[in-house]
């Protein structure tokens, strides 16, 4: 069957109009006043904080939510994700795609919003070694708090599987406190700002206790069986509960130069928090670290070279930290800032095999 040329032209015009309409929505102001789009010349407004902050919103004046927050009574942000008359037939919540995952991937498929899934393959042509599964299963490894085994949860995706909104709040409500991570979202920022990553205070099936600080307790909301509090199964100790360290407050080396001095600060934007030196005189951890185990993110984060401990374990030599804007070009240490969505290391580990263990257990301290 041969297409009617007029029909083909109409379909092409329709596609162009969809693209133009989408661009117009992207450049809608934070208070709902759309910016001018010159239909006669096809000119798009200049790239600037004012014009782009509806979706790409790292600036403090807008709250750092992007399209996922900062709503007003006259907002036009709803139209970015919901459509009253053009939503997917059979979908949910007037979304433009069949599932929550597919809707999120409209921007976050690795080719458009530079994350969060598909980024490694899009930039390198190589599949990531590991990744956090989404809309695949409702079976959570280590989810059983009593046995440490897997457990089935009722989650928000298709067939009760884990989906994006089980970890993230798409409207920016009830989220954790902002923390300084590794990721640099745009070259417009003179210094990277703290982000909420719109992480829910109650991730997973939302039945647990709200968590306001990102750290081990946030991960344990789903992976409760990975807690070191269990008596029936051995897990590597993790710092959790009252007084525990968090991503924003861990023990870290005082400098990148070889040192035995430690201080406290954020895990992000350096490799100092991934090395855990010893007080070799007393064969114990340094005073600040005593009484605390590592947090989950000191072993599970973006793949990188963190540096080395001396044989005795009393000197930490942190590797130089460098990260390009949103991982492009694909250089730096870490190369990608995509945790926990995908990684070039197995099990989303910071480093592979013995290299990981020796960040905290130097050869001179082994039995």
GUZA-331071 format. One record per atom (N, C-alpha, C, CB): x, y, z. Coordinates in steps of 0.05 Angstrom, whole numbers, padded with zeros to 5 digits, always signed. Glycine has a CB too. Example, Ala and Ser with C-alpha at 12.3 -4.5 7.8 and 13.67 -1.06 7.14 Angstrom:
residues 2
+00264-00114+00156+00246-00090+00156+00264-00066+00156+00226-00089+00181+00257-00045+00142+00273-00021+00143+00258+00001+00157+00282-00012+00114
//
This chain:
residues 367
+00017-00024+00000+00000+00000+00000+00018+00025+00000-00019+00000+00025+00012+00044-00018+00028+00068-00020+00015+00091-00004+00031+00077-00050+00031+00104+00012+00021+00127+00027+00012+00149+00009+00042+00137+00048-00010+00162+00016-00018+00186+00003+00001+00209+00011-00048+00194+00010+00013+00223-00009+00032+00244-00002+00021+00265+00017+00041+00258-00027-00005+00271+00014-00017+00291+00032-00018+00280+00061-00046+00298+00023-00025+00254+00064-00025+00242+00090+00002+00243+00103-00036+00213+00089+00023+00236+00087+00050+00236+00097+00058+00264+00107+00070+00226+00076+00051+00284+00090+00058+00312+00098+00044+00320+00123+00050+00331+00075+00018+00311+00126+00003+00319+00150+00016+00306+00175-00026+00311+00148+00024+00280+00172+00037+00266+00195+00063+00280+00202+00042+00237+00188+00079+00288+00182+00104+00302+00187+00099+00328+00201+00119+00306+00161+00079+00343+00192+00072+00369+00204+00063+00365+00233+00050+00383+00188+00049+00343+00238+00040+00337+00265+00063+00332+00283+00021+00313+00265+00084+00317+00273+00107+00311+00289+00123+00336+00295+00125+00290+00275+00125+00353+00275+00140+00378+00279+00125+00395+00300+00142+00394+00252+00098+00396+00299+00083+00412+00318+00087+00401+00346+00053+00412+00311+00088+00374+00349+00093+00362+00375+00120+00371+00386+00092+00332+00374+00141+00371+00369+00167+00380+00377+00167+00409+00385+00188+00375+00355+00154+00426+00369+00153+00454+00375+00138+00459+00401+00139+00470+00352+00116+00444+00405+00100+00447+00429+00116+00439+00453+00075+00431+00428+00132+00417+00450+00148+00408+00473+00169+00429+00480+00162+00382+00466+00182+00440+00459+00202+00461+00464+00189+00485+00479+00215+00470+00438+00165+00492+00470+00151+00515+00483+00146+00509+00512+00125+00521+00468+00139+00484+00518+00134+00477+00546+00159+00478+00562+00121+00449+00548+00181+00468+00550+00207+00468+00565+00215+00496+00573+00229+00455+00548+00208+00515+00556+00216+00543+00562+00193+00558+00575+00224+00556+00536+00176+00545+00590+00156+00558+00606+00168+00567+00632+00131+00540+00611+00162+00591+00640+00174+00602+00665+00164+00587+00689+00168+00631+00667+00179+00590+00712+00173+00575+00736+00146+00583+00748+00195+00580+00757+00135+00606+00740+00109+00614+00751+00087+00610+00730+00110+00643+00759+00094+00597+00708+00074+00590+00688+00071+00609+00665+00048+00589+00702+00087+00630+00663+00086+00648+00641+00105+00639+00619+00092+00678+00649+00093+00629+00597+00110+00617+00575+00127+00639+00562+00092+00603+00555+00151+00632+00555+00169+00651+00542+00161+00652+00512+00198+00643+00545+00167+00674+00500+00160+00678+00472+00175+00659+00454+00165+00707+00464+00160+00646+00435+00172+00629+00415+00164+00640+00388+00162+00599+00418+00184+00648+00372+00180+00661+00347+00174+00640+00326+00204+00678+00339+00148+00636+00319+00140+00615+00300+00149+00622+00272+00110+00611+00301+00152+00648+00266+00160+00655+00238+00189+00648+00232+00155+00685+00234+00206+00649+00252+00235+00644+00248+00243+00617+00261+00252+00666+00259+00226+00606+00279+00234+00581+00292+00255+00585+00313+00243+00561+00273+00259+00610+00322+00280+00615+00342+00272+00607+00370+00288+00645+00342+00290+00593+00383+00285+00584+00411+00298+00605+00429+00297+00555+00416+00286+00610+00452+00297+00629+00471+00326+00622+00479+00281+00631+00496+00341+00641+00487+00369+00637+00495+00371+00617+00518+00382+00663+00502+00393+00602+00518+00398+00584+00541+00408+00601+00564+00419+00562+00533+00393+00602+00585+00400+00618+00608+00385+00606+00632+00393+00648+00604+00393+00616+00656+00380+00607+00680+00350+00613+00679+00392+00620+00705+00343+00636+00670+00315+00644+00669+00299+00627+00650+00312+00674+00661+00310+00620+00627+00295+00606+00607+00295+00576+00610+00307+00612+00580+00315+00565+00624+00318+00536+00625+00311+00524+00652+00346+00528+00618+00306+00541+00672+00304+00531+00699+00278+00516+00705+00306+00554+00718+00259+00516+00687+00235+00500+00692+00242+00471+00695+00215+00504+00669+00259+00460+00677+00267+00432+00678+00294+00429+00691+00267+00420+00651+00313+00447+00683+00340+00444+00692+00345+00466+00713+00361+00448+00668+00340+00458+00738+00336+00478+00759+00355+00473+00783+00308+00478+00769+00381+00478+00780+00399+00473+00803+00403+00498+00820+00425+00464+00793+00389+00520+00814+00395+00545+00827+00379+00548+00853+00389+00569+00809+00391+00558+00875+00378+00559+00901+00351+00575+00899+00396+00572+00921+00350+00595+00882+00326+00611+00881+00301+00595+00872+00330+00635+00862+00306+00573+00858+00284+00556+00849+00281+00531+00866+00287+00549+00820+00298+00528+00887+00296+00505+00905+00310+00480+00896+00267+00499+00909+00321+00480+00872+00337+00458+00862+00320+00433+00855+00355+00450+00883+00294+00437+00848+00277+00415+00842+00274+00410+00812+00250+00419+00854+00280+00429+00795+00274+00427+00767+00244+00425+00763+00288+00402+00756+00236+00408+00744+00207+00406+00738+00192+00392+00761+00204+00390+00712+00207+00380+00780+00194+00364+00800+00187+00379+00826+00212+00341+00808+00186+00405+00825+00178+00420+00849+00176+00450+00843+00197+00415+00871+00173+00466+00864+00171+00495+00860+00145+00503+00847+00194+00505+00844+00124+00488+00853+00098+00493+00840+00084+00517+00852+00080+00469+00842+00070+00532+00835+00054+00555+00844+00025+00551+00834+00066+00582+00833+00007+00569+00842-00020+00567+00833-00024+00572+00803-00038+00586+00849-00004+00584+00791-00005+00589+00762+00016+00573+00746-00001+00619+00756+00026+00551+00758+00048+00537+00746+00039+00523+00720+00058+00516+00765+00059+00519+00702+00054+00504+00678+00071+00478+00679+00061+00520+00653+00083+00472+00702+00100+00449+00703+00085+00423+00701+00115+00449+00730+00060+00422+00709+00044+00398+00707+00044+00387+00679+00015+00402+00717+00042+00405+00659+00040+00397+00631+00065+00383+00621+00034+00421+00614+00087+00385+00635+00111+00372+00627+00108+00341+00628+00135+00380+00643+00092+00332+00647+00090+00303+00651+00062+00292+00649+00101+00296+00679+00042+00309+00652+00014+00300+00651-00001+00314+00628+00000+00306+00678-00019+00299+00616-00035+00311+00594-00064+00302+00597-00024+00303+00566-00082+00320+00599-00110+00314+00605-00122+00297+00582-00126+00339+00610-00116+00305+00557-00130+00292+00534-00111+00275+00517-00142+00313+00517-00085+00277+00521-00066+00262+00504-00049+00243+00520-00048+00282+00490-00058+00234+00543-00043+00214+00558-00044+00187+00544-00054+00212+00587-00026+00169+00553-00025+00143+00541-00050+00127+00547+00000+00127+00551-00061+00115+00526-00086+00100+00529-00080+00075+00546-00098+00092+00501-00093+00073+00569-00088+00050+00586-00067+00055+00607-00081+00026+00570-00054+00078+00606-00034+00085+00625-00045+00094+00652-00015+00106+00614-00028+00106+00668-00037+00115+00694-00030+00145+00698-00024+00099+00716-00047+00158+00714-00041+00186+00723-00037+00205+00700-00017+00186+00741-00051+00200+00678-00050+00218+00654-00021+00223+00645-00063+00245+00661-00006+00202+00646+00022+00203+00638+00024+00198+00607+00040+00183+00653+00045+00208+00595+00047+00205+00566+00058+00178+00557+00065+00227+00555+00065+00161+00575+00075+00134+00568+00061+00113+00583+00106+00133+00573+00065+00088+00576+00050+00066+00587+00056+00061+00617+00056+00041+00572+00080+00067+00626+00088+00061+00653+00102+00086+00665+00107+00037+00655+00106+00085+00691+00121+00106+00705+00150+00107+00694+00121+00102+00736+00162+00083+00692+00189+00082+00682+00192+00095+00654+00199+00053+00680+00173+00088+00636+00175+00098+00609+00171+00129+00608+00153+00085+00591+00154+00139+00627+00151+00168+00629+00176+00181+00638+00127+00174+00647+00189+00170+00659+00214+00181+00669+00236+00181+00647+00223+00166+00694+00235+00159+00632+00256+00156+00611+00252+00176+00588+00256+00128+00601+00230+00190+00587+00227+00211+00567+00250+00230+00569+00200+00225+00571+00259+00236+00594+00282+00253+00598+00307+00238+00608+00275+00275+00618+00303+00218+00624+00325+00205+00638+00333+00178+00626+00318+00201+00667+00335+00177+00600+00342+00151+00587+00371+00150+00580+00325+00147+00562+00387+00170+00588+00416+00169+00582+00423+00184+00558+00425+00141+00580+00404+00191+00541+00410+00206+00516+00401+00235+00517+00399+00192+00493+00380+00240+00534+00369+00267+00535+00378+00281+00560+00338+00266+00533+00369+00272+00583+00376+00285+00608+00402+00276+00619+00354+00280+00628+00418+00261+00603+00445+00251+00611+00443+00234+00636+00464+00275+00616+00424+00218+00638+00420+00200+00660+00391+00193+00662+00430+00211+00687+00382+00174+00678+00400+00161+00696+00406+00132+00687+00389+00160+00724+00389+00120+00671+00394+00094+00659+00402+00099+00630+00370+00076+00661+00420+00081+00620+00428+00082+00592+00451+00102+00587+00405+00090+00576+00460+00115+00608+00481+00136+00604+00508+00123+00596+00485+00152+00629+00515+00101+00609+00541+00089+00603+00541+00078+00574+00547+00066+00623+00519+00064+00567+00518+00053+00540+00517+00075+00519+00492+00035+00537+00502+00097+00525+00500+00119+00506+00527+00132+00501+00480+00139+00516+00544+00134+00522+00569+00148+00519+00593+00131+00511+00575+00162+00545+00591+00105+00516+00614+00088+00511+00608+00065+00491+00624+00075+00536+00582+00059+00487+00575+00037+00470+00576+00010+00484+00592+00037+00445+00583+00010+00510+00587-00014+00525+00566-00016+00547+00615-00016+00537+00553-00039+00550+00533-00042+00571+00546-00040+00598+00519-00070+00568+00533-00028+00618+00544-00026+00645+00545-00054+00657+00526-00008+00663+00564-00058+00675+00568-00084+00688+00545-00090+00707+00594-00084+00703+00535-00070+00721+00514-00074+00741+00495-00050+00741+00525-00079+00769+00471-00054+00752+00452-00032+00754+00430-00039+00772+00442-00025+00726+00417-00019+00784+00394-00024+00801+00370-00029+00783+00389+00001+00820+00357-00052+00786+00335-00060+00768+00310-00043+00773+00329-00090+00772+00296-00037+00752+00272-00021+00754+00250-00033+00736+00277+00009+00747+00226-00036+00746+00203-00048+00733+00210-00075+00721+00193-00029+00710+00225-00091+00737+00233-00118+00730+00222-00138+00750+00263-00120+00727+00225-00131+00776+00218-00150+00797+00209-00136+00822+00241-00169+00803+00194-00150+00838+00187-00140+00865+00202-00154+00887+00156-00142+00870+00221-00171+00879+00238-00186+00898+00262-00169+00906+00246-00213+00886+00264-00162+00931+00285-00145+00941+00307-00161+00954+00274-00124+00961+00331-00162+00943+00353-00177+00956+00359-00165+00984+00379-00176+00939+00362-00183+01004+00367-00174+01031+00345-00159+01043+00392-00157+01031+00321-00162+01034+00299-00147+01044+00286-00158+01069+00278-00145+01023+00292-00183+01076+00280-00195+01100+00296-00188+01124+00278-00226+01096+00285-00172+01142+00299-00162+01165+00306-00184+01185+00283-00140+01179+00293-00206+01184+00298-00227+01204+00317-00248+01195+00272-00240+01212+00318-00253+01169+00336-00274+01159+00358-00264+01141+00319-00294+01143+00356-00240+01131+00376-00229+01112+00371-00238+01083+00403-00238+01120+00350-00254+01079+00344-00264+01052+00327-00244+01036+00330-00290+01054+00319-00253+01013+00303-00236+00996+00274-00236+01005+00305-00245+00966+00260-00215+00998+00232-00213+01006+00216-00199+00984+00229-00197+01033+00191-00206+00980+00175-00193+00960+00160-00169+00972+00155-00213+00948+00162-00146+00959+00149-00122+00968+00128-00114+00948+00169-00100+00972+00107-00100+00958+00087-00088+00940+00096-00060+00933+00059-00088+00954+00106-00057+00909+00118-00032+00901+00101-00019+00879+00147-00037+00891+00110+00004+00868+00093+00021+00852+00093+00015+00822+00100+00048+00856+00110-00003+00812+00111-00008+00784+00092-00029+00774+00139-00015+00776+00095-00035+00749+00078-00056+00737+00082-00082+00752+00084-00060+00707+00059-00096+00758+00060-00122+00773+00074-00118+00800+00074-00143+00757+00070-00095+00812+00081-00089+00839+00112-00088+00839+00072-00110+00859+00124-00085+00816+00154-00084+00814+00164-00056+00823+00163-00090+00786+00190-00056+00828+00202-00030+00836+00202-00011+00812+00231-00035+00846+00195+00013+00817+00196+00034+00796+00208+00059+00807+00168+00039+00784+00212+00079+00790+00226+00103+00797+00215+00117+00822+00226+00122+00774+00188+00118+00823+00175+00133+00845+00175+00118+00871+00147+00139+00837+00186+00094+00872+00190+00081+00898+00213+00093+00913+00194+00051+00894+00232+00105+00899+00255+00118+00912+00253+00148+00910+00280+00108+00899+00242+00158+00889+00241+00187+00884+00213+00198+00885+00253+00194+00856+00210+00222+00896+00185+00236+00897+00183+00255+00873+00182+00252+00924+00166+00248+00853+00166+00265+00829+00156+00293+00833+00149+00251+00808+00143+00298+00855+00133+00325+00861+00149+00339+00883+00104+00324+00868+00171+00326+00892+00188+00339+00911+00177+00341+00939+00195+00366+00902+00159+00323+00947+00147+00325+00973+00158+00303+00992+00116+00321+00972+00162+00310+01017+00172+00291+01037+00198+00278+01028+00151+00270+01044+00218+00295+01022+00244+00285+01013+00265+00289+01034+00251+00299+00987+00288+00276+01030+00310+00278+01049+00322+00306+01048+00331+00256+01043+00339+00312+01067+00353+00337+01067+00374+00337+01045+00367+00342+01095+00380+00360+01034+00399+00362+01013+00427+00353+01022+00401+00391+01002+00442+00341+01003+00469+00332+01010+00487+00337+00986+00469+00302+01018+00513+00342+00991+00532+00348+00971+00543+00322+00958+00555+00365+00982+00533+00314+00935+00542+00290+00922+00564+00296+00902+00519+00277+00908+00570+00276+00886+00591+00279+00866+00583+00294+00841+00602+00252+00858+00558+00292+00834+00550+00299+00807+00550+00329+00803+00522+00288+00802+00561+00337+00780+00560+00365+00771+00540+00366+00748+00589+00376+00762+00517+00379+00752+00496+00378+00732+00500+00397+00709+00470+00384+00746+00513+00420+00713+00516+00439+00692+00540+00457+00696+00491+00457+00690+00553+00465+00675+00576+00482+00676+00569+00510+00685+00590+00483+00649+00543+00516+00686+00535+00543+00695+00539+00547+00725+00506+00548+00688+00541+00524+00740+00545+00527+00769+00575+00532+00775+00535+00501+00783+00581+00554+00788+00609+00559+00795+00620+00538+00814+00613+00587+00807+00604+00528+00832+00610+00506+00849+00586+00488+00851+00620+00516+00878+00589+00462+00852+00566+00444+00853+00550+00449+00878+00575+00415+00852+00524+00449+00876+00507+00454+00898+00497+00428+00910+00483+00472+00890+00488+00429+00935+00476+00406+00948+00450+00400+00934+00471+00411+00978+00442+00375+00933+00418+00366+00920+00403+00347+00938+00425+00353+00893+00376+00346+00933+00359+00327+00947+00357+00301+00931+00331+00339+00952+00363+00303+00906+00358+00281+00887+00330+00271+00889+00378+00258+00892+00312+00288+00899+00284+00283+00904+00280+00254+00916+00268+00286+00878+00298+00247+00934+00296+00221+00947+00275+00221+00969+00323+00213+00959+00257+00202+00969+00236+00200+00988+00247+00195+01016+00216+00178+00981+00234+00205+01036+00240+00199+01064+00232+00170+01071+00228+00218+01083+00213+00160+01057+00203+00132+01061+00204+00117+01035+00174+00132+01073+00227+00108+01026+00229+00093+01001+00217+00066+01003+00258+00092+00992+00214+00052+00980+00204+00025+00980+00174+00025+00983+00217+00009+01001+00165+00007+01001+00136+00005+01005+00125+00026+01024+00129-00023+01015+00141+00044+01033+00134+00068+01049+00122+00061+01077+00113+00084+01034+00127+00037+01087+00117+00029+01113+00137+00035+01135+00109+00001+01113+00162+00041+01128+00182+00045+01148+00182+00072+01161+00209+00040+01136+00201+00077+01179+00205+00103+01192+00217+00123+01173+00222+00100+01217+00206+00147+01171+00218+00167+01153+00247+00172+01159+00203+00193+01155+00263+00175+01138+00292+00180+01140+00298+00207+01129+00309+00157+01126+00308+00225+01144+00313+00253+01135+00341+00257+01124+00308+00272+01157+00360+00240+01131+00388+00242+01121+00395+00218+01104+00407+00246+01145+00406+00223+01081+00415+00202+01063+00439+00187+01075+00421+00213+01035+00437+00161+01078+00458+00145+01089+00450+00116+01090+00467+00155+01117+00462+00101+01108+00455+00072+01110+00426+00067+01115+00471+00059+01132+00414+00083+01133+00386+00079+01140+00367+00082+01116+00378+00097+01163+00375+00099+01098+00359+00103+01074+00359+00077+01057+00369+00127+01057+00382+00065+01054+00384+00040+01039+00370+00017+01053+00414+00033+01034+00372+00017+01080+00361-00005+01096+00330-00004+01096+00372-00004+01124+00318+00017+01087+00289+00018+01086+00279-00004+01068+00280+00045+01075+00294-00012+01047+00286-00034+01030+00303-00059+01037+00290-00027+01000+00330-00055+01040+00348-00077+01044+00353-00081+01074+00375-00072+01029+00331-00084+01089+00333-00086+01118+00350-00109+01127+00305-00088+01130+00351-00131+01112+00367-00154+01119+00396-00151+01116+00358-00177+01103+00405-00128+01106+00434-00122+01103+00444-00107+01128+00439-00106+01078+00428-00103+01147+00436-00089+01171+00454-00107+01188+00411-00080+01188+00473-00095+01201+00491-00110+01219+00479-00117+01245+00517-00095+01223+00454-00108+01250+00440-00113+01275+00430-00142+01277+00417-00094+01279+00430-00156+01254+00418-00183+01254+00436-00203+01270+00415-00194+01226+00424-00222+01283+00439-00242+01298+00439-00269+01283+00428-00245+01326+00421-00272+01263+00418-00297+01250+00435-00300+01224+00389-00302+01243+00446-00278+01215+00462-00279+01191+00484-00259+01193+00444-00274+01166+00507-00265+01181+00530-00247+01182+00529-00227+01159+00556-00262+01182+00530-00202+01166+00532-00181+01146+00556-00163+01153+00506-00164+01144+00568-00151+01134+00588-00132+01140+00575-00109+01156+00602-00120+01114+00587-00101+01178+00575-00080+01195+00571-00054+01179+00592-00074+01219+00548-00041+01183+00543-00015+01172+00533+00003+01194+00522-00017+01149+00540+00028+01191+00532+00048+01212+00503+00057+01207+00551+00072+01212+00486+00051+01226+00458+00058+01223+00446+00064+01251+00442+00035+01210+00422+00075+01251+00408+00081+01276+00416+00108+01287+00414+00060+01296+00408+00113+01312+00414+00139+01324+00443+00145+01326+00401+00140+01353+00451+00169+01318+00479+00177+01320+00497+00166+01298+00490+00168+01346+00486+00153+01278+00502+00141+01257+00512+00163+01238+00485+00121+01241+00534+00157+01225+00544+00175+01204+00525+00173+01180+00573+00167+01196+00525+00194+01164+00509+00195+01140+00527+00205+01117+00485+00214+01144+00515+00206+01093+00530+00215+01070+00542+00243+01075+00513+00215+01045+00528+00259+01089+00537+00287+01093+00557+00289+01116+00513+00305+01099+00560+00268+01132+00577+00269+01156+00590+00242+01161+00560+00278+01180+00614+00238+01149+00630+00214+01153+00658+00223+01161+00630+00196+01127+00673+00203+01171+00701+00208+01176+00717+00207+01150+00713+00188+01197+00734+00226+01145+00749+00227+01120+00777+00238+01125+00734+00245+01099+00795+00231+01108+00822+00242+01110+00822+00272+01109+00840+00230+01088+00841+00284+01122+00842+00314+01123+00852+00326+01098+00859+00322+01147+00865+00310+01080+00876+00322+01055+00879+00300+01035+00903+00336+01060+00884+00308+01010+00891+00288+00989+00919+00278+00992+00886+00300+00961+00936+00294+01003+00964+00286+01008+00964+00264+01029+00982+00310+01016+00984+00246+01028+00986+00225+01048+00984+00236+01077+01011+00208+01045+00965+00225+01092+00961+00235+01119+00948+00214+01137+00943+00260+01118+00952+00217+01162+00939+00200+01182+00917+00215+01197+00959+00188+01202+00915+00241+01191+00896+00258+01205+00868+00255+01191+00905+00288+01204+00848+00253+01208+00821+00251+01197+00804+00274+01209+00808+00224+01203+00782+00280+01194+00763+00299+01203+00735+00289+01194+00768+00328+01190+00715+00304+01198+00688+00296+01188+00678+00315+01167+00668+00295+01212+00663+00304+01148+00652+00320+01127+00637+00303+01107+00675+00336+01112+00629+00314+01085+00613+00299+01065+00630+00278+01051+00601+00319+01045+00617+00257+01042+00630+00236+01027+00634+00246+00998+00614+00210+01027+00618+00264+00989+00618+00273+00961+00641+00291+00955+00593+00287+00955+00648+00292+00929+00667+00311+00917+00696+00307+00926+00659+00338+00924+00703+00283+00936+00731+00275+00941+00731+00245+00945+00743+00290+00966+00755+00234+00948+00758+00206+00953+00768+00201+00982+00777+00193+00934+00769+00222+00998+00780+00219+01025+00763+00202+01043+00784+00247+01037+00737+00201+01038+00720+00186+01056+00719+00156+01050+00693+00197+01055+00733+00147+01029+00732+00119+01022+00756+00104+01033+00731+00116+00992+00775+00117+01046+00798+00105+01059+00795+00107+01089+00824+00117+01049+00799+00086+01103+00795+00086+01132+00821+00077+01146+00771+00067+01140+00837+00097+01155+00863+00090+01167+00861+00079+01195+00881+00114+01166+00883+00067+01204+00885+00057+01231+00903+00075+01248+00897+00028+01230+00898+00073+01274+00918+00083+01294+00936+00059+01299+00904+00094+01320+00959+00058+01285+00976+00034+01286+00988+00030+01314+00998+00037+01265+00991+00051+01329+01003+00048+01356+00984+00031+01374+01008+00075+01369+00958+00037+01372+00939+00023+01389+00923+00001+01374+00920+00043+01400+00930-00003+01349+00916-00023+01332+00886-00019+01333+00924-00051+01341+00877+00005+01331+00849+00011+01330+00843+00032+01308+00839+00022+01358+00819+00037+01303+00812+00058+01284+00819+00085+01297+00782+00057+01277+00821+00106+01280+00826+00132+01290+00804+00141+01309+00829+00153+01267+00809+00159+01328+00788+00166+01348+00761+00174+01337+00798+00189+01364+00761+00188+01315+00735+00197+01304+00719+00173+01293+00739+00217+01282+00733+00152+01283+00720+00130+01271+00711+00108+01292+00738+00117+01250+00724+00109+01315+00718+00088+01335+00688+00089+01342+00735+00092+01360+00677+00065+01344+00648+00063+01351+00630+00066+01327+00641+00084+01371+00642+00070+01303+00626+00072+01279+00635+00053+01257+00627+00101+01268+00616+00041+01244+00622+00024+01220+00620+00042+01195+00603+00000+01218+00628+00032+01172+00624+00047+01147+00594+00050+01141+00639+00034+01123+00587+00070+01126+00559+00071+01116+00559+00056+01089+00550+00101+01112+00535+00049+01080+00533+00033+01056+00547+00046+01032+00503+00029+01049+00545+00072+01030+00556+00086+01007+00586+00087+01006+00545+00114+01006+00600+00080+01028+00629+00078+01027+00639+00053+01013+00640+00079+01055+00621+00035+01008+00628+00011+00992+00613+00011+00965+00622-00014+01007+00588+00021+00966+00571+00021+00942+00567+00050+00932+00544+00008+00948+00580+00057+00911+00578+00083+00899+00588+00081+00870+00594+00105+00915+00591+00103+00856+00602+00102+00829+00630+00091+00829+00602+00130+00817+00636+00075+00808+00663+00063+00805+00684+00085+00804+00664+00045+00781+00707+00080+00817+00728+00100+00819+00754+00087+00829+00720+00124+00836+00775+00102+00828+00800+00096+00842+00802+00115+00866+00825+00099+00823+00800+00103+00890+00799+00121+00914+00826+00127+00925+00782+00108+00935+00847+00111+00918+00873+00115+00930+00881+00090+00945+00874+00140+00948+00901+00093+00964+00911+00070+00978+00917+00077+01007+00936+00059+00964+00917+00055+01024+00928+00057+01051+00956+00046+01051+00910+00041+01071+00973+00056+01069+00999+00044+01073+00997+00016+01083+01016+00062+01092+01019+00001+01082+01018-00027+01092+01009-00029+01121+01046-00039+01088+01019-00010+01137+01011-00010+01165+00983+00001+01169+01031+00007+01181+00973+00014+01149+00946+00025+01151+00943+00052+01164+00929+00006+01165+00965+00063+01172+00964+00089+01187+00965+00113+01169+00986+00090+01207+00970+00110+01144+00972+00132+01125+00953+00127+01102+01001+00136+01115+00936+00146+01097+00918+00145+01074+00926+00164+01052+00889+00151+01082+00928+00155+01028+00935+00171+01005+00912+00171+00985+00962+00161+00992+00895+00192+00987+00871+00193+00971+00878+00201+00942+00851+00213+00982+00866+00188+00923+00869+00195+00895+00857+00222+00889+00857+00173+00876+00867+00235+00869+00857+00261+00861+00828+00258+00850+00875+00275+00840+00810+00274+00860+00783+00273+00851+00779+00291+00827+00763+00281+00873+00766+00281+00806+00759+00298+00783+00734+00288+00771+00782+00300+00762+00716+00305+00764+00691+00297+00751+00683+00318+00731+00668+00292+00772+00676+00309+00707+00667+00327+00686+00637+00332+00689+00673+00316+00658+00627+00352+00676+00599+00360+00678+00582+00337+00668+00594+00386+00662+00566+00326+00687+00548+00303+00681+00562+00281+00665+00525+00314+00665+00588+00277+00670+00601+00254+00658+00609+00258+00629+00585+00230+00661+00607+00282+00619+00613+00287+00591+00634+00309+00589+00588+00294+00575+00657+00305+00576+00666+00280+00563+00671+00258+00584+00690+00285+00546+00674+00234+00574+00676+00211+00592+00704+00207+00603+00668+00185+00577+00712+00226+00620+00737+00225+00633+00732+00231+00663+00758+00245+00621+00753+00229+00678+00750+00237+00706+00750+00212+00725+00725+00252+00711+00752+00218+00750+00752+00198+00771+00734+00207+00793+00782+00194+00782+00708+00198+00794+00696+00176+00778+00689+00185+00749+00672+00166+00791+00689+00166+00731+00683+00172+00703+00653+00179+00700+00690+00148+00686+00636+00165+00714+00607+00170+00713+00597+00176+00741+00592+00145+00700+00576+00192+00742+00563+00198+00768+00534+00189+00765+00565+00229+00775+00530+00163+00766+00504+00151+00760+00493+00133+00781+00505+00136+00734+00507+00131+00804+00498+00113+00825+00471+00121+00836+00519+00112+00848+00453+00102+00842+00457+00072+00841+00445+00060+00816+00444+00060+00865+00441+00076+00795+00426+00066+00772+00442+00047+00755+00417+00089+00755+00468+00053+00751+00485+00035+00736+00514+00040+00742+00480+00037+00706+00531+00020+00737+00559+00022+00745+00576+00005+00727+00563+00014+00774+00601+00011+00725+00620-00006+00710+00633-00026+00728+00642+00012+00697+00625-00027+00754+00635-00048+00773+00612-00066+00781+00648-00035+00797+00618-00090+00787+00598-00109+00796+00587-00100+00823+00610-00138+00799+00561-00106+00827+00546-00101+00852+00548-00071+00861+00558-00118+00874+00551-00054+00841+00552-00025+00847+00573-00018+00867+00525-00015+00857+00596-00033+00867+00617-00028+00886+00635-00006+00877+00633-00054+00891+00647+00008+00896+00665+00030+00890+00690+00020+00875+00674+00045+00916+00702-00001+00885+00724-00014+00871+00720-00044+00871+00751-00007+00885+00736-00058+00855+00731-00087+00851+00748-00104+00870+00737-00094+00823+00736-00126+00879+00750-00147+00893+00767-00137+00916+00766-00163+00874+00792-00147+00918+00809-00140+00941+00815-00110+00943+00835-00155+00939+00815-00096+00920+00820-00067+00921+00800-00053+00940+00818-00055+00893+00776-00063+00941+00756-00051+00958+00762-00057+00987+00727-00062+00951+00768-00082+00994+00773-00090+01021+00797-00075+01033+00777-00120+01023+00817-00072+01017+00842-00060+01027+00840-00030+01031+00865-00066+01007+00818-00018+01024+00813+00010+01031+00810+00014+01061+00789+00021+01016+00801-00007+01075+00797-00005+01104+00813-00026+01119+00768-00009+01110+00822-00048+01106+00836-00070+01119+00863-00073+01107+00820-00096+01117+00883-00057+01115+00910-00058+01103+00923-00085+01109+00927-00035+01113+00941-00093+01091+00954-00119+01093+00969-00122+01120+00974-00123+01071+00980-00100+01130+00995-00102+01156+00977-00107+01180+01010-00077+01160+00951-00104+01177+00933-00108+01199+00917-00135+01196+00913-00085+01201+00922-00149+01175+00908-00175+01171+00919-00196+01190+00910-00184+01142+00903-00214+01200+00912-00235+01218+00930-00256+01204+00888-00249+01231
//
